[in-house]
């Protein structure tokens, strides 16, 4: 298979700091901060990948989420379905 045959664009993986910087370049007045993106990652609304000390996120997914916050909640409903969860002891 020739590399030219593969037409998929590479994902734009960014650290949280890089993502905020790129967002500010696109929109200098954005209110999105590093702590907000980290909170989204921690809540599982944006998928992330641990790369040593850095957390990488797909910048396109972040932009999609910011355009439509419901994107993150649609998958959350089905992800936990069928998984055995610990029941808290009383």
C-alpha positions in Angstrom: 0.0 0.0 0.0 1.4 3.4 -1.0 1.4 6.2 1.5 -0.3 8.4 -1.1 -3.3 6.0 -1.0 -4.0 6.8 2.6 -6.1 9.9 2.7 -6.9 10.1 6.4 -5.6 13.4 7.9 -3.4 13.0 10.9 -5.1 13.9 14.2 -4.0 17.2 15.6 -2.8 16.0 19.0 -2.0 18.8 21.5 -1.1 19.1 25.1 -3.5 21.2 27.2 -1.2 24.2 27.1 -0.8 23.9 23.3 -4.5 23.6 22.9 -5.2 26.7 24.8 -2.6 28.6 22.9 -4.0 27.5 19.6 -7.6 28.4 20.7 -6.4 31.9 21.6 -4.8 32.2 18.2 -8.2 31.3 16.6 -10.2 33.5 19.0 -8.1 36.0 21.1 -11.2 36.7 23.3 -11.8 33.0 24.2 -12.7 32.3 27.9 -11.5 28.7 27.7 -8.6 28.1 30.1 -6.2 25.3 30.9 -8.1 24.4 34.1 -11.4 24.2 32.1 -9.9 21.8 29.6 -8.3 19.7 32.4 -11.7 19.5 34.1 -13.2 18.3 30.8 -10.5 15.6 30.6 -11.0 14.6 34.2 -14.7 14.3 33.8 -14.2 12.2 30.7 -16.0 14.6 28.4 -12.9 14.8 26.2 -10.8 11.7 25.6 -7.2 12.0 26.5 -4.0 10.1 26.2 -1.2 10.0 28.8 2.2 10.6 27.3 4.6 10.5 30.2 4.0 13.8 32.1 1.8 15.3 29.3 -1.8 14.7 28.6 -2.6 14.8 24.9 -6.0 15.6 23.5 -7.2 15.7 19.9 -7.6 19.4 19.1 -10.4 18.7 16.6 -12.4 16.8 19.2 -12.0 19.7 21.6 -13.2 22.1 19.0 -16.2 19.9 18.2 -17.0 19.6 21.9 -16.8 23.4 22.3 -19.2 23.9 19.4 -21.6 21.3 20.7 -21.2 20.2 24.4 -23.8 17.5 23.9 -21.2 15.5 21.9 -19.4 14.5 25.1 -22.6 13.4 26.9 -24.0 11.2 24.1 -21.1 8.6 24.3 -21.0 8.7 28.2 -24.5 7.1 28.4 -23.5 4.0 26.4 -20.0 3.6 27.7 -21.0 2.5 31.2 -23.7 0.2 29.9 -23.0 -3.4 30.7 -20.0 -2.7 33.0 -20.0 -4.2 36.5 -19.6 -1.4 39.0 -18.7 -1.6 42.7 -21.6 -1.0 45.0 -20.8 1.2 48.0 -21.1 -0.5 51.4 -23.5 1.0 53.8 
